[in-house]
Amino acid sequence: MINKLYFPCSDEKPKQHAFEAIRKEQEYIGYYALPDQDTAAILQYCEKIPNDIENIVVIGIGGSSLGAKAVYEFIRPVKTLPRKLYFFESTDPVNLTALLADIILDKTHFLVISKSGTTIETFAIYKYIYSLHSNPDAYTFITDPGSPLEKYAQTIHAQILHLPENVGGRFSVLSPVGLLPLALCGIDIDSLLQGASNIKESFFNAGYMQETLLNKAVYYAKHHAQYHINCLFAYSESLKYFCEWYVQLWGESLGKHQRHSAFHVGLTPIGLIGPKDQHSFLQLIMEGTRDKSVTFIKIEDFNDSTVIPDISLPHLESLDALNGLPFETLINMQCDSVMEALLNEKDIPIDIISIPNTSEYNIGALIFYYELLTSLVGELIDVNTYDQPGVEAGKIILKEKLSAQKG
């Protein structure tokens, strides 16, 4: 993975501060250790699931589902997988009914994921599914040790896995939360972790990624009042759900009160997919308010040789330049052209991440890259990257409404 920045950053003092803060965080923030974990226990657990199981269903929301979904949807188009993976993450009744219509309950294993063990959306969905399929062997519960969910699972004698200590939901994709459903569907989780480990090694041991990530984080933090919108422009449909994961990670981590002031700060994340969004949102970036930075992501090799046919169409001869062109070449030419157009504007911060190909290794690297970047920016804009009081406030009100309705 290569990340090229098209904006300057020469402030050494904040870079040194950010690096030291993140280095110390490894002592008490759990996600930093995940790339180096032993996957033997997870892979052994996968062997317990009967061979006739055709579908894996994740019942969870936010950090309990978005990371695994991002990896699965990135790999699924280019790899034949032995099982399908579904995500039940919405209380929309139409969505719930439609998803259930796609699966045979007796051929499905359900992973119920809730860090707190009391997530309302998750248990509304679980209660409904359990009313239809009440076999405890069909469920695995993933939660924090001692949570109400663990105690419930023990009463029905269901299998339980724990989250590692001090790993927040939105940073949990490389924990059993993401690794178990992915492994059950045939994703190479060791390769996924190796990609993440390579980024970690490069950052903490003065490799290429250390300077790149520090420069980018310092620039974002220094200019966060002006360029407070960060657009991720990914040139592959397979990265659609990675963009959704990034929006949660970035928004929930960085939109906060500052720790040492009363100011509200944050960088608003926007996920875009090219070339589709270059025919819509690009107009706002190109000629709208100069409050946006843009990161392009391109895949060098799509593992797909589909070529535009050598056909000449009457009255459309000007488009014959497309003939014989591989689609992967065309989409990357589109990415490069849009990026060049924005660079010509001179006042829009741009960078590009190039991924060699579609693989578990590369999506693992991209995930850990963004987790590190989020932690660095959070430190530099003086927020607690790992809490989410704004989210919790809404949950408290919902619980009060539910209690009032019951009463």
Buried (B, 14 or more C-beta within 10 A) or exposed (E): BEBEBEBEBEBEEBBEBBBEBBEEBEEEBBBBBBBEBEBEEBBEBBEEBEEEBBBBBBBBBBBBBBBBBBBBBBBBEEBEBEBBBBBBBBBEEEEBEEBBEEBEBEEBBBBBBBBBBBBBBBBEBBEBBBEEEEEBEBBBBBBBEEBBBBEBBEEEEBBBBBBBEBBBBBBBBBBBBBBBBBBBBBBBBBBBBBBBBBBBEBBBEEBEBBBBBBBBBBBBBBBBEEBBBBBBBBBBBBBBBBBBBBBBBBBBBBBBBEEEEEEEBBBBBBBBBBBEBBEEBBEEBBEEEEBBBBBBBBBEEBEEEEBBEEEEEEEEEEEEEBEEEBBBEBBBEBBBEBBEBBEEEEEBBBBBBBBEEBBBBBBBBBBBBBBBBBBBBBBBBBBBBBEBEBEEEEBEEEEEEEEEEEE
